[in-house]
Amino acid sequence: MPLSKVALGNSLVALALIVIACSDDKPASPTSNPGPAPCTISQLQTTGFSGSTAPNGVGQSFVACVDGEVTSIRVATSPATNPGVFSLGLQSGVGVGAPTYTETSNLVAGVNNIILTTPFPVMKDSTYSFAIFGTVSFADQTPGAYPDGDAFFQTAGGSVTFTSPRPDLLFELQIDTP
């Protein structure tokens, strides 16, 4: 009989050690899902400046690469551009006949970085457009360099894409995720 008490006592001690070992383990930290990473749509390579101008605006359509907000747009203007204040417009779809977002920015000849005062919301795989309004000369890219959109010029009656072959503006968009 004393043997069974000892055996039973050892089992209880072993069981107690297992319970203590398990309770001493730190709880697993919750895994966090950081969400999608921000993305940049960049088309700043050029073969030359052709200087597309339209008094009512020149723009570029693009497809959002992530759900998020456009926070900045870089555009390249031709060396012939006179510095000045221009209006930026953004909207969903191709063209910006009546932009849903506008703000003014100073532009000079060369690459201009426009930081949006209020980020512009976009949804992944949806088409949007931006345009700069005023007479400014933009740098065109080789046609088809950016496959998900086209440059266009704004007319008094709406937007019209360039004739074939369609060029792209030299541009870069930063889309951040909130």
C-alpha positions, 0 to 999 in steps of 0.5 A: 500500500505505501508503494501505491501512495508513493506512485500516486503522489509522484503522479500528482507531483508530475501533473502539478509540474506540467500545470505549472510549466503551462501556466508559466508560458507567456500568452501568445501576442496577438498577430497584427495584420498591417494591411496593404502596403502603399504603392507608387505608380511611376512613369518618369522615364522619357525619350524627350519632351514634346511639350503637350499644351492645352489652355484648358488643361492636360492630364493623365488617367491611371489605375489605382494599385491599392485601396488608399489615398493619393497623397502626392503627384509628381509631373514633369513639365517641359523646359519651356514652361513659365513658372506660375500657379496652376490648378490640379484636378482629380476625379474617378474615370477618364478625364476631369470635366468636373473634378471632384478634388481641386487645389492650386500649386506652383509649377516650374520647368522640370519635375514638380512634386505636388503634395495634396493638402487633403488626400484623394481616396482611391480603390484598387483596380479603379480608373482615375484621372488628374489634370493640371489646368492652365497653359502649361507645357508637359513632357510626354512619354513614349506612347504606351509606356504606362499601359494602364492609362493615357494622357489627354487634353482638356477642351471646353466641352470635356476631355479628349485623349490624344490621337493614336499613338497615345502618349503618357505624361511623365508622372508619379503618384504616391498612394498611401494606405490609411 
